[in-house]
Amino acid sequence: MKKLFVFLVTVLCLSMVISCSNKKEQADNLPQMVEVELSINPDPGKMNQPITFEAKVTQGNDQVKDAEVIFEIWRAKDDKHEKVEIKHAEKGIYRLERSFSQEGTYYIISHVTARDMHNMPKKEFTIGTPSAPEDPNTKNSMDGMKMEDEDQ
């Protein structure tokens, strides 16, 4: 009876070690998140002067060069949002240069889809004198909004 008990305890311990080892291997095999670093230069900007928007897309140490990137830009409290599809420029960077003819507070969301993941960081920026910002609880969805398509 003692031998059977020792055998069962040994099998149980080995099963636990193998099970934990498999879970660690599975966790190590999960892909890293696609990260997006959104930058605006200069901020604040000036009317009718170019502003450069960049989304640096990475996954771990890899520069993502095959992402689908759309910048959504609008002036605070404006229902009209502009969306622009952005092509890869260099080293995982997707870039748009745009000038604005109206002062105020603006927002940009970079909608980035890559490697079965989606990331959409949002930033606020100003052109000239800031206007009243949006309520932070405002829904940021593109649903039901008028959009202007522009290819860049």
Long-range contacts (C-beta under 8 A, 24 or more apart in sequence): 31-59, 31-115, 31-117, 32-59, 32-60, 33-59, 33-117, 33-119, 34-58, 34-59, 34-64, 34-67, 34-112, 34-114, 34-115, 34-117, 34-119, 35-59, 35-119, 36-110, 36-112, 36-119, 36-120, 36-121, 37-121, 38-108, 38-110, 38-121, 38-122, 38-123, 40-108, 40-123, 40-125, 43-125, 43-126, 44-125, 44-126, 44-127, 44-128, 44-130, 45-100, 45-125, 45-126, 45-127, 45-128, 46-127, 46-128, 47-99, 47-100, 47-101, 47-102, 47-103, 47-127, 47-128, 48-99, 48-100, 48-101, 49-99, 50-97, 50-98, 50-99, 51-97, 51-98, 51-99, 51-100, 51-125, 51-127, 52-95, 52-96, 52-97, 53-95, 53-96, 53-97, 53-98, 53-108, 53-110, 54-93, 54-94, 54-95, 54-96, 55-86, 55-93, 55-94, 55-110, 55-112, 55-121, 56-92, 56-93, 56-94, 57-92, 57-93, 57-94, 57-112, 57-114, 58-92, 59-114, 59-115, 62-92, 63-91, 63-92, 64-92, 64-114, 64-115, 65-92, 66-114, 67-94, 67-112, 67-113, 67-114, 68-112, 68-113, 68-114, 69-94, 69-110, 69-111, 69-112, 70-110, 70-111, 71-96, 71-108, 71-109, 71-110, 71-111, 72-108, 72-109, 72-110, 72-111, 72-142, 73-98, 73-106, 73-107, 73-108, 74-106, 74-107, 75-102, 75-104, 75-105, 75-106, 75-131, 76-104, 76-105, 76-106, 76-107, 76-131, 76-132, 76-133, 76-134, 77-131, 77-132, 77-134, 79-145, 79-146, 80-145, 80-146, 80-148, 81-142, 81-145, 81-146, 81-147, 82-147, 82-148, 82-150, 83-111, 83-142, 83-147, 83-148, 83-149, 83-150, 84-149, 84-150, 84-151, 84-152, 85-151, 85-152, 86-152, 87-152, 96-152, 100-127, 102-127, 103-127, 103-128, 103-129, 103-131, 104-128, 104-129, 104-130, 104-131, 105-130, 105-131, 105-132, 105-133, 105-134, 107-134, 109-140
